[in-house]
Amino acid sequence: MAKNALLSGNEGALDWSARKLLNNNLSDVSLCTTQLDVTSSTTLANVTGMVTDTLKAGGTYKFRITIPTVCTANNGSKFAFKFGTASMITAIEYEAKAFTASAVAISRGTTTTDQALLCDNTSAVVILVEITGVVDIAADGTLQLQAAQHTSHADTFSVYKKAQMQFEQITTG
């Protein structure tokens, strides 16, 4: 499928179709604005700042999430999307990479479930997580990144400021 493009003859004043085309080619980028520190809890919590604008029904979006983080072998880490609208996802297909100082663990999956774990690290000292994928939207809504310890422990699990999440619409609804 060809990427959206302005074609010859679309010059001049912007109309609705040109505005829609331009907006479809802009990335929705969000940053973690406050470091998230979690101790003794496996309950998913919002990562402040890491939420999309409204994703449109019928659209397909590619996404990339880069999360500088640290956890211990005692607590591990997990990440998920919280849907802003019930049943807003038709499908998510994703790949997750969890990096330690000397290795990388890679997983992939599909889901349509709210708060399904996209990356679940049980006991490694992970310092960076990258999650990429494609999501089909069934109903207008937002996606909020959430994180928690895999195992409740007094050790601190952190998601650092400037973690980033980028969504780009690749088909229109």
C-alpha positions in Angstrom: 0.0 0.0 0.0 1.3 3.4 -0.9 1.9 6.0 1.7 -0.4 9.0 1.8 1.0 11.7 -0.5 0.0 15.1 -1.9 -0.5 14.5 -5.6 -0.1 16.9 -8.6 -3.2 19.2 -8.7 -3.4 19.5 -4.9 -1.5 22.8 -4.9 -3.1 26.0 -3.6 -5.3 26.5 -0.6 -5.7 23.7 1.9 -9.1 22.1 1.9 -10.5 19.3 4.1 -8.8 16.5 2.1 -5.3 18.2 2.2 -5.7 18.8 5.9 -6.6 15.2 6.5 -3.7 14.0 4.4 -1.2 16.2 6.2 -2.4 15.2 9.6 -2.2 11.5 8.7 1.5 12.0 8.0 2.4 13.7 11.3 3.5 11.5 14.2 1.8 11.6 17.6 4.8 11.7 20.0 4.5 11.7 23.8 7.2 11.8 26.5 7.3 10.6 30.0 7.3 13.9 32.0 7.7 12.5 35.5 9.9 9.6 36.5 7.7 6.7 37.6 9.1 4.8 40.7 7.3 1.7 41.9 8.0 -0.3 45.0 6.0 -3.3 46.4 3.3 -3.2 43.8 2.3 -5.2 40.7 -0.7 -2.9 39.9 -0.3 -1.2 36.5 0.1 2.5 36.8 0.0 5.3 34.2 3.4 6.5 32.9 2.8 10.2 33.2 2.8 11.9 29.8 2.8 8.7 27.7 -0.7 8.9 26.3 -1.8 9.3 22.6 -4.1 11.9 21.2 -7.4 10.5 20.0 -6.8 7.6 17.6 -9.5 7.4 15.0 -11.8 4.5 14.3 -11.0 2.6 11.2 -7.3 3.7 11.2 -4.3 1.6 11.4 -1.3 3.0 13.3 2.3 1.9 13.6 4.0 2.6 17.0 7.4 2.6 18.6 7.9 2.9 22.4 11.4 3.5 23.9 11.6 3.2 27.6 14.8 3.8 29.6 14.1 1.9 32.8 15.7 -0.1 35.6 14.5 -2.9 37.7 16.1 -5.6 39.8 16.1 -9.4 39.5 13.8 -9.3 42.6 11.0 -7.2 41.0 11.1 -7.4 37.2 8.9 -5.2 35.1 5.8 -5.2 32.9 4.2 -2.8 30.4 0.7 -2.5 28.9 -1.7 -0.2 27.2 -4.8 1.1 29.0 -7.6 1.7 26.5 -9.4 5.1 26.7 -12.5 3.6 25.2 -13.9 0.1 25.8 -13.3 -2.3 22.9 -11.4 0.3 20.9 -8.9 -2.1 19.4 -9.5 -4.6 16.6 -6.0 -6.0 16.8 -2.5 -5.2 18.1 0.6 -7.0 16.8 3.8 -6.2 18.6 7.4 -7.1 19.3 9.1 -6.3 22.6 12.8 -6.2 23.4 14.1 -6.0 26.9 17.8 -5.1 27.2 20.1 -5.9 30.1 23.7 -4.8 30.2 24.8 -7.9 28.4 21.8 -9.5 26.7 18.4 -8.9 25.1 15.1 -10.9 25.4 12.7 -10.6 22.5 9.0 -11.5 22.5 6.1 -10.9 20.2 2.4 -11.3 20.4 -1.1 -10.1 19.4 -4.0 -8.9 21.6 -7.3 -7.1 21.7 -7.4 -7.0 25.5 -7.2 -3.9 27.6 -4.1 -4.0 29.8 -2.6 -7.1 28.1 1.1 -7.2 28.9 3.2 -6.1 25.9 6.5 -6.8 27.7 6.8 -8.9 30.9 10.2 -9.3 32.5 10.0 -11.7 35.4 13.5 -11.4 36.9 16.2 -9.7 34.8 17.9 -6.4 35.5 16.4 -4.6 32.4 17.8 -1.1 31.5 15.9 -0.4 28.3 12.7 -1.7 26.7 11.6 -1.1 23.1 8.1 -2.1 21.9 7.1 -1.7 18.2 4.0 -2.8 16.5 0.8 -2.1 14.5 -2.7 -1.4 16.0 -6.1 -1.3 14.3 -8.6 1.0 15.9 -12.3 0.1 16.1 -13.5 3.1 18.2 -12.1 6.6 18.7 -10.0 6.7 21.9 -6.6 7.1 23.5 -3.9 4.6 24.6 -2.1 5.2 27.9 1.2 3.4 28.6 1.2 1.7 32.0 3.9 0.0 33.9 4.4 -2.0 37.2 6.7 -4.5 38.9 6.3 -8.1 37.8 6.8 -9.3 41.3 6.0 -7.1 44.3 9.3 -6.2 46.1 10.8 -3.4 48.1 13.4 -2.8 45.4 12.5 0.2 43.2 11.4 -0.2 39.6 11.7 3.0 37.6 10.7 4.4 34.2 12.8 7.5 33.5 11.8 10.9 32.2 12.0 11.3 28.4 10.8 7.8 27.7 8.9 8.2 24.4 6.0 6.8 22.6 5.3 7.5 18.9 2.2 6.7 16.8 1.8 7.3 13.1 -1.3 6.6 11.1 -0.6 4.3 8.2 -4.1 3.8 6.8 -7.2 6.0 7.2 -10.6 5.2 8.4 
